[in-house]
Amino acid sequence: MDLEFKNKIEFYLEKARPFLAIDGGGVEYVDFEDERGVLVLRLTGNCADCPLSMMTLRAGIERLILNNVSEVRRVEKVNY
């Protein structure tokens, strides 16, 4: 994974962060599994333990990333 790719991901995460911050949450880049096309993120703040976090991840963040970053095929979250 190169710096240009990570910067592209961060660009789109920055678009999502204000919406997450409304509820006291956030999102962080963790890893990209290039061979599988899986982007790994960490939800932070109130989003980390929210019962709707998977909906936020799938309907919000994943949709934004998949529509704009062709290398990514799926977005997953870690819980640490």
C-alpha positions in Angstrom: 0.0 0.0 0.0 1.5 3.3 -1.0 1.1 6.8 0.4 -1.0 8.0 -2.5 -3.6 5.3 -1.7 -3.6 6.0 2.0 -4.1 9.7 1.2 -7.0 8.9 -1.0 -8.7 6.9 1.8 -8.0 9.7 4.3 -9.6 12.2 1.9 -12.9 10.2 1.9 -12.7 9.5 5.6 -12.5 13.3 6.2 -15.8 13.6 4.4 -17.4 11.1 6.8 -15.9 12.4 10.0 -18.1 15.5 10.5 -21.2 13.3 10.4 -19.7 10.9 12.9 -18.6 13.7 15.2 -22.2 14.9 15.5 -22.8 11.9 17.8 -19.3 12.0 19.4 -17.7 9.4 17.2 -14.9 9.1 14.6 -13.1 6.8 12.3 -9.5 5.8 11.8 -7.6 4.0 9.1 -6.0 0.8 10.3 -4.9 -1.3 7.3 -5.6 -2.3 3.8 -5.4 -6.0 2.8 -4.4 -5.5 -0.8 -4.8 -9.1 -2.0 -8.4 -9.2 -0.8 -9.3 -5.5 -1.3 -10.4 -5.2 2.3 -10.0 -1.8 4.0 -9.8 -2.1 7.8 -11.1 0.8 9.9 -11.6 1.6 13.6 -14.7 3.4 14.8 -13.9 5.6 17.8 -15.7 7.5 20.5 -19.4 6.9 20.7 -19.3 5.0 17.4 -17.1 2.3 18.8 -19.8 0.8 21.0 -22.9 2.1 19.2 -25.5 -0.7 18.3 -25.9 1.0 15.0 -22.2 1.0 14.2 -22.4 -1.7 11.5 -25.2 0.3 9.7 -23.0 3.4 9.9 -20.1 1.4 8.5 -22.0 -0.3 5.7 -24.5 2.3 4.6 -22.3 5.3 5.2 -18.6 4.8 5.2 -18.4 1.7 3.0 -20.7 3.1 0.4 -18.6 6.3 0.2 -15.3 4.4 -0.1 -16.6 1.8 -2.6 -18.1 4.5 -4.9 -14.8 6.4 -5.0 -11.8 4.0 -4.5 -11.7 1.2 -7.0 -9.1 -0.8 -5.1 -11.4 -1.4 -2.2 -14.0 -4.2 -2.4 -15.1 -4.3 1.3 -14.7 -2.3 4.5 -14.3 -4.1 7.8 -13.9 -2.7 11.4 -11.8 -3.7 14.2 -12.9 -3.5 17.9 -9.7 -2.5 19.7 
